[in-house]
Amino acid sequence: TGNVVVVGASILPSNDCVVRSDRVIDVRTSRNLWVGVQTIEYLVAFFLTRPGMAELGLLPFVSGGFGMFRRQALLDVGGLVPGHLGEDLEVCLQIHEYHLERDLPYEVRHVPEALVWTELPATHEQLRRQRRRWQWGLQTSMRSHRRMLTNPTYGRTGRFGYGNIHVFEWWGAHIEAVGWLTLAVLSIGGWVDYSTMLAMFVSAQALGAAVMSLSILLTVRRIRWFDRPADLLMLFVWILVSGLGYRQLNLFWRIVALGSARREWGEMERLGFDQVGAAA
């Protein structure tokens, strides 16, 4: 519509895929641990979470991997903030604020069928640096725009759009870290029943994996990628690894990043289409 000012696309990993003449002709689920767990994150984010939030008019931002902006909308907010480590989130929040403060009609949309292929970090160190940078950018934007959460001017976009990333992405890391620390202290002190704790942990992991598996199956059926039996099996493996191991490691990276004084973009090495498959 004429009110659309920002549009985002879906991003999927080109790692392990067959690429010819800049076209992805054969999509494969990566056997690389770090790429595999990211594949699960991206499938959920771009084909489940963001389309749903966009339909409700609550999409807070589009990915920096690919987004289209109405030129005037960027000019109105002064463009990207130089040196910001989360420029995609920051510029989108500024656009939200600009239109809401002036009561101007606008939309931020997501088109899940528009696919953009990118090479994801394929090593522990590359992924750690990326998530650390994301956390720094998130921290800066959350502090700069915290008025959106409580000011009635920003309506439900502030309460639920910005509020979603403020509570679950920003404060969620702190709350989860406190939860794990509390559990460790209670366990060391002998104040918990280990059999009950184990049963609850396994039940929670199983339920989460079941819900995630169903969501991924529906997504794969829709996009018709990763639908070969071997690829589906690997997706299920990465779902299990994501909940038990990778999630806790990612949380550790995010918490450590908050205490780091040196904040910079960092290098992100790329293997390129000709080398990705061989390296994997």
N, C-alpha and C positions, 0 to 999 in steps of 0.2 A: 504494500500500500504506500501512499504518499507520505505516511508518517514514519516509515521505517528509517532509522538513522544508523543502525549498526546491524550487521548480519554476520553470523559465525558459521563455520563449516565443521564437519567431522574430521578427525585426524586418526589415521591408523599407521602402524609401523610397516616400513618397507623392508626392515631387516628380514633376511631369509627368503624374501619374495624374489621371483624372477622378473627382472626389468629389462625391457628391450625398447630402444628408441624413446626413452623417457616415459614408457608406458608400463604399468604393472600388469603383467599377463598371467601370472600364477601366484596366488596368495597362499602362504603357508604359515602355520603357527610356529613361531620361533622356538627352537630347543634351548636357546640361551636363557638362563635363569632370570637375569635382569630385564631382558626384553619381554619375557613371558609374563612376569607379574605386571609390567607396565601395560601390556596388551589388555589384561583384565581391567585395569584402571580406566583405560581409554574407551573400551567398549561400554562400560557402565556410564562413564561421564558423558560421552557424545551421543549415545543412542538411547539412554534412559533418563538420566538426571536432567541434562540441559534441554532436551525437547519438552519435558514435562514442565520445567520452570518457565520456558519461553511461552508455552500455551497459557500459563497462568499470568503472564506479563510480569514475571519476577526474575528474569534472567539477569544477574548482576553484571556479567562480563562475557566476552567471547575470547577464545584462545588467541594468544599472540602468534601461534603457528600459522593461522590464516583467518583474517577477518576483513570485512569490507565496511568502510565508514563513509557516510555522506560527508563530502568535503566541507560544507558549511558547518556541520556539527563539530568537526575538528577545529576549524577556525574559531568557532565561538568559545571554545575552552582553551585556546592557545596551543593546541597540538600536544605532542608527547612531552613529558617532563624529562629534561636532560639528566642522565645519570640514575634514573629510577630503575630499580632491579625488578620491578613488576609492572612494566609500562602498559601491558594489556589491561590488567585490572584497574590501574590508576586512571587511565584515560576514559575507560567505560564508566567508572564511578563519577568522574567529573561531568560526563555527558548526562548521566542520570540527574545529578544535582542541578545542572544548568537548566534543564527542561522542567524539573519539578518545582524549582524555586520561582520560575516564571509562568507556571501553569500552562506549559506548551504541550500539545499532543505529540507523542513520539512512541516508537516501538524499538525494542532490541530483540532481534529474532535469531533463531538457529535453524539451519537447514541440514538435517542429518544425512540426507541423500547426497549432499555435495561432499565428496571424499577427497581429502588431501593426504598424500603419503609422505611420511618423513622417517628419517633414520633416528631411532631412539637410542639413548645412551646404552651401551652394551657391556659396560664394565662397572664394577662396584664403585670405583673412584669417580667416574663420569656421572653416574646417577647421584652419588652423594653430593657432588658439587652443584648439580642442577637443583636438587631438593633444598639444599641450603640457600641457594639464591632465591628460589620461590618463597621460602619462609621469610627471608629478609624483605622481599618486596611486599609480601602479605602484611608483615608487621608495620611497615611504613604506611601502607594504604589504610589499614584498620585504624591507626591512630589519627591519620589525617581526616578521615571521614566518619569518625565515631558519632558525630551529631546526627547522622542519618538514622541511627538506631532508635532514638527517643524523640526526635523532633517531628511533630505531626505534619510539617510541611512535606516530608518525604513519603508520607502515607505507607501503604503496604509494601512498596518497593524498598523502603528503608527498613521496615520491621522484618520482612520476610526474605527479600532479595539480598540486601546487604546483611541483614540479620543472620541469614543462613551461613554465610562464610565467616561472619564474625563469631558466631557461637560454635559451629561445628569445625571449621577449619582453623580458626585462631584459638579460641578458648578450649576447643575440644582437645587439642594437643596437651594443654596444661592439665585438664581434668583427667585425661587418660593416664598421663604420667603419674599423677598423684594416686590414681587408683592402683596402678601396678606397684608403686612404692608402698602403699598401705598394705596391699596383699602380701608383699615380701616381708614386711615387719610383723604382720600377724602370723605368718607361717613360721618365721624364725622364733617368735615368742611362744609358739605352740598354742595359739588362741583360736585356731580354726580346726575343724575336722577335715583331715586330708581326703578321705574318701568322698565326702560331700562336695568338697571344693573341686576335686577331679571330675566328679560326675557333672557338676554344673558347668565346668569349663568345656568338657567334651560335648555336652548338650548344646551349649551356645555355639561352639565351632561347627557342629553338625547342622544346626538350624541355619546358621549364616551361610554355610557352603551350599545347602539345599536351595535356599532362596536365590543365591547368586547363580547357581547352575541353571535354574529355571529362567532367570533373567537373561543369561548369556545364550541359552538355547533359543529363546524368542528373538533375541537380537540377531543371531546367526541366521535364523530362518528368514528374517526380514532382509538382511543385506546380502545374503547368499555368498558370503566369504567365510573361510575357516570351517566349511561344512563337510569336509571329508572326514571319515571316521578317525584317522590318525590325528588330524588337526583338532577335532573335538576332544579326543582323549587328552591331548596335551593341554587344552584349555582347562579341563577339569583338574589336571595336575596343578596348573598354575593357580587355580582358585583355592586349592588346599594350601599351597605354599603361601599365597597372599595373606590368608588369615592366620597362619601359624608360622611366624618367622619374619616374613617381609614387613608386615604391618608394624611389628614391634621395632624392627630395625629402622624403618622410616620414621617412626615416632622419636627414636633416639637421635637421628640426624636433625630433626626439626627442633628438638629441645636444646641440643648442643649449639645449633645455629644462633639461638637467642642470646647466648652468652659470648658470642664471637665479636671482637672489636673490629676486625678487618672485614670489610664488606665490599666485594667486587664481583664483576660478572664472571670472570674465569674463562678458561679455554674449554671448548667442546670439540674434541677431535671427531672427524667424520671418516668412515672407511670408504664411502662411495658405493655406488651400485655394483661395480665390478668386483669389489672385495668383500662385500657384506656376507654373501653366501659362503665363500671360502672360509672366512674367519669364524662364522658360526659353526 
